Amino acid sequence: MAKSEGGAMKRWLARSFWVAAWIAWCWAGYGLWRELPRTLGPVIGKLDLHETQSFLGMLPEEPTFLTRGRLPGIVEGWRIQSWDARTLQLLRETDVPYQVTPWTWSPVTGYAVFDASRSKSRKPLAVNLKTGRRIELDGRGWEDSQIKLHADRPWAAALDRRAKPNEKIPSCDAATVLDLDSGKEVATLPRRLPRDGKFEVRNIELMPGSDLAVLECSSLNVEGKYSQWLECWRVTGGEQPVGRLENWVLHFADGALSANGRLACVHLGTVPVAVSVFDLLSGKRLLIDPPQGMFEEHFASGIWPAPRISPDGNTVVNGLGRSVYEIGPEPENCRRLWRWESPQTSVTSVDWAGGRVELLEPSATEFPHAQIEWVARRLGGSPDFGSYCVCLLHTGATLYRCDESSLDAPLAIRDGGSVVKVDPTPRWGLIALLQAILAAPLVTLWGLLRWQKWRLSRAST
């Protein structure tokens, strides 16, 4: 009886060992599927591009590719080409005064704006990249101002820098907002000026997803007291600002705005440097997040990664503090959701609607990521600089890694003009090879045990 029980125990231990071994093998396969950098997707065609042309962006509603390149024989002239994303045929060519950058055009409205500094007519220019229509803007005093575009409305705004009577250096006491479709003025802000002292508007930003504009203002009263503040105005109407933030000592040009009046910006008034989140409508500061371990690196280079805020203002991705925060209505309701470790990791893209964030990670140095990346570089052709890691926005759980950025658009264009469908594809062949290598010891051990058992049974007979 005891002998039979001992044999049964041995059989169950052996079976448990094999089940555990194959579960570990399956788990390793899942880890390779998730951690091994994927390819961006299949090549579906090629555009006929010249050597000087590069990818500018995509108009998602058309859908249309935009490429940019210098005009031959002209120092500052550039040409924008529009391509049908379905047929890869050239639709139109539009000549512009100088290079279009991601900050001077809107993929939603299709407008690109150019200041008057290099214009023969000394007037700012707006170009509709969807149709090729060119509009000279009659913005008052816009000749030397930086023009700001609304993200999803055909609006442009700039400061009015016309010289006032008896004024040697032009100052600005207003900003104007123009409708690019009609070329007409929508609003002049602020609608009421302070009565005493010298008043100046230093900057204007248009809030995406709303009709709100934020003015950075300053004044010097008759007593010599200087003050600076932010005002939030409704562009479409209202004689009073809808929000005001006093004692403003920062510059919010690199900040991020939400549709409900929240501002996330780098706070240079603290040591170490931090990121602050303000509610402009109530005048409250909801969050200040000091960085941990990044101040020295970025202080030396002078680079401050700008924060990103969701359209509803409830989530902030802070690249400086390497954290993702949930923002509540009060400071005590704000909390950190998760944080990444490496100070060299940077935020490349955020998919707010899909709840995903993409991080550019440096080459790994710890097990097992370093070994997986080594295999991917040697056998899979992955680049040496690291990989793009796509995580869940609210938990930080890794979804997959990719050789190239995969969240910006459904299609991408490489330097040679190849059009790639963005569909991150696992390296199935490499995964199968590595899984076969991992399974080889188990299969070999199983074969040896079966051969030994066969020998014993044969000897006994």
C-alpha positions in Angstrom: 0.0 0.0 0.0 2.8 2.4 1.0 4.7 1.5 -2.2 1.7 2.3 -4.5 1.1 5.6 -2.7 4.8 6.6 -3.2 4.6 5.8 -6.9 1.5 7.9 -7.3 3.1 10.8 -5.5 6.1 10.5 -7.9 3.8 10.6 -10.9 2.0 13.6 -9.6 5.2 15.5 -8.9 6.6 14.6 -12.3 3.3 15.8 -14.0 3.3 19.0 -11.9 6.9 19.7 -13.0 6.0 19.3 -16.6 2.9 21.4 -16.3 4.8 24.2 -14.6 7.6 24.0 -17.2 5.2 24.4 -20.1 3.3 27.2 -18.3 6.6 29.0 -17.9 7.3 28.4 -21.6 3.9 29.9 -22.5 4.5 32.9 -20.2 7.9 33.4 -21.9 6.1 33.5 -25.3 3.7 36.1 -24.0 6.6 38.2 -22.7 8.3 38.0 -26.1 5.1 39.0 -27.9 4.7 42.0 -25.6 8.4 43.1 -25.0 10.0 42.3 -28.4 9.9 45.5 -30.4 7.4 45.2 -33.3 7.7 46.4 -36.9 5.6 49.5 -37.8 3.5 47.7 -40.4 3.4 46.7 -44.0 4.5 48.9 -46.9 1.4 49.7 -49.1 3.0 51.9 -51.7 5.5 54.6 -52.5 5.3 58.3 -53.2 7.4 59.9 -56.0 9.4 62.2 -53.8 12.5 64.2 -54.5 15.6 64.0 -52.3 14.8 67.4 -50.6 11.2 66.5 -49.7 10.1 65.3 -46.3 6.8 64.3 -44.6 4.9 67.2 -43.0 1.7 65.6 -41.8 -1.7 64.2 -42.7 -5.1 65.7 -43.1 -7.3 63.0 -41.6 -10.6 64.0 -43.0 -9.5 63.9 -46.7 -7.4 61.7 -46.2 -4.4 63.5 -47.6 -0.6 63.3 -47.1 1.4 66.6 -47.0 5.0 66.7 -47.9 7.3 69.8 -48.0 10.4 70.7 -49.9 12.5 73.7 -51.0 11.8 75.4 -54.3 14.7 75.0 -56.7 16.8 78.2 -57.0 15.0 80.1 -54.3 16.6 80.6 -50.9 13.5 80.7 -48.7 10.7 79.4 -50.9 9.0 76.1 -50.1 6.5 73.9 -51.8 3.8 71.9 -50.1 2.5 68.8 -52.0 -0.8 67.2 -51.3 -1.2 63.4 -52.0 -4.3 61.2 -52.0 -3.6 58.7 -49.2 -5.8 56.0 -51.0 -4.4 56.2 -54.5 -1.0 57.9 -53.7 -1.5 60.3 -56.5 -0.4 64.0 -56.4 -3.4 66.3 -55.9 -2.0 69.8 -55.8 1.1 71.8 -55.2 1.1 75.0 -53.1 4.0 77.4 -52.9 4.6 79.1 -49.5 7.0 81.8 -48.3 9.1 79.6 -46.0 9.1 76.3 -44.2 5.9 75.0 -42.5 6.5 73.7 -39.0 4.2 71.7 -36.7 3.6 75.0 -34.8 2.4 77.0 -37.8 -0.3 74.8 -39.2 -3.4 72.9 -38.0 -4.1 69.4 -39.4 -7.8 69.8 -38.4 -8.5 73.1 -40.3 -5.7 72.7 -42.9 -4.6 76.3 -42.5 -0.9 77.4 -42.3 0.0 80.9 -41.3 3.1 83.0 -42.1 4.1 86.2 -40.5 4.9 89.4 -42.4 8.6 89.5 -41.7 9.5 88.0 -45.1 6.5 89.1 -47.1 6.7 91.7 -49.9 3.4 93.2 -49.0 4.3 93.3 -45.3 1.1 91.4 -44.5 0.7 88.1 -42.8 -0.4 85.2 -45.0 -2.8 82.3 -44.4 -2.8 79.3 -46.8 -5.4 76.6 -46.9 -3.4 73.5 -47.5 -6.7 71.6 -48.4 -7.6 73.8 -51.3 -4.5 75.9 -52.0 -6.4 79.2 -51.2 -4.2 82.1 -50.1 -5.5 84.9 -47.9 -3.6 88.0 -46.9 -4.5 88.9 -43.4 -5.3 92.5 -42.4 -4.5 92.0 -38.8 -3.8 95.3 -37.1 -0.1 95.6 -36.1 0.6 91.9 -36.9 3.7 92.8 -38.9 6.2 91.8 -36.2 4.0 89.5 -34.1 4.1 85.7 -33.8 0.7 84.4 -35.1 -1.1 81.7 -33.0 -3.5 79.2 -34.6 -6.5 77.6 -33.0 -6.2 73.8 -33.0 -9.7 73.0 -34.4 -11.3 76.3 -35.5 -10.2 78.5 -38.5 -9.0 81.3 -36.1 -5.7 83.0 -35.9 -4.5 85.5 -33.1 -1.6 87.8 -32.7 -0.6 90.9 -30.7 -1.3 94.4 -32.0 2.1 96.0 -32.0 1.3 99.3 -33.8 3.2 102.2 -32.4 1.2 104.6 -30.3 1.6 108.4 -30.5 4.8 109.6 -28.9 6.0 106.0 -28.5 9.4 105.1 -29.8 9.3 101.4 -29.0 6.0 99.8 -30.1 4.1 98.2 -27.2 0.9 96.2 -27.2 -2.3 96.8 -25.3 -4.5 94.4 -27.3 -4.6 91.2 -29.3 -6.8 90.5 -32.3 -8.5 87.3 -33.4 -9.3 86.8 -37.1 -11.5 84.3 -38.9 -9.3 82.7 -41.6 -12.2 81.6 -43.8 -13.5 85.2 -44.2 -10.4 87.2 -43.2 -12.6 89.3 -40.9 -11.8 90.2 -37.3 -13.7 88.1 -34.7 -12.6 90.0 -31.5 -10.2 92.4 -30.0 -9.0 91.5 -26.5 -9.2 92.6 -23.8 -12.5 94.5 -24.4 -11.8 96.8 -21.5 -8.4 98.4 -20.7 -7.2 99.6 -17.2 -7.6 103.3 -16.8 -4.4 104.1 -14.9 -0.8 103.3 -15.7 0.9 101.5 -18.6 -0.9 98.3 -19.7 0.6 95.7 -22.0 -0.5 92.3 -23.4 2.5 90.1 -23.6 1.1 86.9 -25.1 -2.1 85.2 -26.3 -3.0 81.6 -26.6 -6.2 80.1 -28.0 -7.7 77.2 -26.1 -8.4 74.0 -28.2 -11.9 72.7 -28.2 -13.5 76.0 -27.0 -13.9 79.7 -27.8 -11.7 80.8 -24.9 -8.5 82.8 -25.2 -5.8 83.4 -22.5 -4.0 86.7 -22.3 -0.8 87.3 -20.4 -1.0 90.9 -19.2 1.2 93.3 -17.2 0.8 96.8 -16.0 2.9 99.6 -14.4 0.8 102.0 -12.4 1.4 105.6 -11.6 3.1 104.6 -8.3 5.6 102.5 -10.1 4.2 99.2 -9.0 4.5 96.3 -11.5 2.0 93.5 -11.7 1.5 90.6 -14.0 -1.6 88.3 -14.4 -3.5 86.0 -16.8 -7.0 86.7 -18.1 -9.3 84.2 -19.7 -11.7 85.7 -22.3 -14.5 84.3 -24.4 -13.7 85.2 -28.0 -17.3 85.2 -29.2 -18.6 87.7 -26.6 -18.6 89.1 -23.1 -17.5 92.4 -21.7 -15.6 90.9 -18.7 -13.1 88.1 -18.5 -14.4 84.7 -17.4 -11.3 84.0 -15.3 -8.3 85.7 -13.9 -5.1 84.5 -12.3 -3.2 87.0 -10.2 0.5 87.3 -9.4 1.6 85.5 -12.6 5.4 85.2 -12.7 5.7 82.6 -15.4 5.6 82.4 -19.2 3.0 80.0 -20.6 4.0 79.9 -24.3 5.1 76.2 -23.9 2.2 75.3 -21.7 -0.8 73.1 -22.5 -4.4 74.2 -22.3 -7.6 72.2 -22.0 -11.1 73.1 -23.2 -12.4 73.7 -19.7 -9.8 76.4 -18.8 -7.0 74.4 -17.2 -3.3 75.2 -17.9 -0.3 72.9 -17.4 3.1 74.6 -17.6 6.7 74.4 -16.5 7.0 76.4 -13.3 10.5 78.1 -13.5 9.9 80.0 -10.2 10.8 77.0 -8.0 14.0 75.1 -7.3 14.0 72.3 -8.4 11.9 73.2 -11.4 8.4 71.9 -11.3 5.2 71.6 -13.3 2.1 73.4 -12.2 -1.6 73.0 -13.2 -3.9 76.0 -12.8 -7.6 76.4 -13.2 -7.9 79.7 -15.0 -11.6 80.1 -14.4 -11.4 79.8 -10.6 -7.9 81.2 -10.2 -6.7 78.1 -8.3 -3.5 76.2 -8.6 -4.5 72.5 -8.5 -1.1 70.8 -8.7 2.6 71.5 -8.4 4.8 68.5 -9.2 8.5 68.8 -8.4 10.7 66.6 -10.5 12.6 63.7 -9.0 16.1 63.2 -10.4 15.7 65.2 -13.6 16.6 68.7 -12.6 20.4 68.2 -13.0 20.2 66.7 -16.5 17.8 69.2 -17.9 19.3 72.1 -16.1 22.6 71.5 -17.8 21.1 71.3 -21.3 18.3 73.9 -20.8 15.6 71.6 -22.1 12.3 71.5 -20.3 9.9 68.9 -21.5 6.5 70.5 -21.8 3.6 68.8 -19.9 0.5 67.6 -21.8 -3.1 67.9 -20.6 -6.2 66.0 -21.8 -9.0 67.9 -23.6 -11.2 67.5 -20.5 -8.4 68.7 -18.2 -8.6 65.7 -16.0 -5.3 64.0 -16.9 -1.8 65.5 -17.1 1.3 63.7 -18.5 4.3 65.3 -16.8 7.5 64.5 -18.7 9.6 66.6 -16.3 8.5 64.6 -13.3 8.0 61.3 -15.2 4.5 61.0 -13.9 0.9 60.8 -15.0 -1.6 62.6 -12.7 -5.4 62.6 -12.3 -6.6 66.2 -11.8 -9.6 66.8 -9.6 -11.6 70.0 -8.9 -9.5 70.7 -5.8 -5.8 70.3 -5.0 -6.6 67.5 -2.5 -8.4 65.6 -5.2 -5.3 65.3 -7.4 -3.3 62.1 -7.3 -0.4 60.4 -9.2 -1.6 57.5 -11.2 1.9 56.0 -12.1 5.5 57.0 -12.8 8.2 55.7 -15.1 11.7 55.2 -13.8 14.3 56.2 -16.3 15.1 59.9 -16.5 16.1 59.4 -20.2 12.6 58.3 -21.2 10.6 61.0 -23.0 7.0 61.3 -24.0 6.5 61.2 -27.8 2.7 61.0 -28.2 -0.6 60.7 -26.2 -3.8 59.1 -27.5 -6.3 60.7 -25.2 -9.3 59.1 -26.9 -7.8 55.6 -26.8 -6.3 56.0 -23.3 -2.7 55.3 -24.4 0.7 57.1 -24.1 3.8 56.5 -26.1 7.3 56.7 -24.4 10.7 56.7 -26.2 12.8 54.5 -24.0 16.7 54.3 -24.1 18.5 51.0 -24.6 17.8 48.8 -21.6 20.7 47.7 -19.3 18.8 45.3 -17.0 17.7 41.7 -17.4 15.6 40.6 -19.3 14.9 43.7 -21.4 18.6 44.2 -22.3 18.8 40.6 -23.7 15.5 40.9 -25.6 16.7 44.2 -27.2 20.0 42.6 -28.1 18.3 39.7 -29.9 15.9 42.2 -31.6 18.9 44.2 -32.9 21.0 41.3 -34.0 18.2 39.1 -35.5 15.3 41.4 -36.1 16.9 44.6 -37.4 15.7 46.9 -34.6 17.4 50.3 -34.2 20.1 50.8 -31.6 18.7 53.8 -29.8 15.9 52.0 -27.9 12.2 51.5 -28.6 8.9 53.2 -28.4 6.8 51.8 -25.6 3.0 52.1 -25.7 1.4 52.0 -22.3 -2.1 52.3 -20.9 -2.5 56.0 -19.9 -4.1 55.5 -16.5 -2.3 52.4 -15.2 1.1 52.4 -17.1 0.7 48.7 -18.1 2.8 48.0 -21.2 0.8 47.1 -24.3 3.6 46.6 -26.8 6.9 48.0 -28.0 7.7 49.2 -31.5 10.7 50.3 -33.6 9.0 53.5 -34.7 6.3 55.9 -33.3 2.9 54.3 -33.9 0.3 56.6 -32.3 0.4 59.7 -34.4 -1.5 58.7 -37.6 -2.9 55.6 -39.3 -0.3 55.9 -42.1 3.3 57.0 -42.1 5.9 58.0 -44.8 9.5 57.1 -44.5 12.4 59.1 -45.9 12.5 57.3 -49.2 8.8 57.9 -49.8 7.5 54.5 -48.8 4.0 54.6 -47.3 3.5 52.3 -44.3 0.2 51.3 -42.8 0.6 51.8 -39.1 -0.3 48.4 -37.7 2.4 47.3 -35.2 3.2 43.7 -36.2 4.9 41.2 -33.9 8.0 39.5 -35.2 6.4 36.1 -35.4 9.3 34.4 -37.1 11.7 35.6 -34.4 9.3 34.7 -31.6 8.9 31.2 -33.1 12.7 30.8 -33.3 13.2 31.9 -29.7 10.3 29.7 -28.4 11.8 26.7 -30.2 15.2 27.4 -28.5 13.5 27.6 -25.1 11.5 24.5 -25.8 14.5 22.5 -26.9 15.8 21.6 -23.4 12.3 20.5 -22.3 11.8 18.3 -25.4 15.3 16.9 -25.0 14.7 16.0 -21.3 11.3 14.5 -22.2 13.0 12.4 -24.9 15.8 11.2 -22.6 13.3 10.2 -19.8 11.1 8.3 -22.3 14.2 6.5 -23.7 15.3 5.6 -20.2 11.9 4.3 -19.4 11.9 2.3 -22.6 15.3 0.7 -21.7 14.1 -0.2 -18.3 10.9 -1.8 -19.5 12.9 -3.7 -22.1 15.4 -5.0 -19.6 12.7 -6.1 -17.3 11.0 -8.2 -20.1 
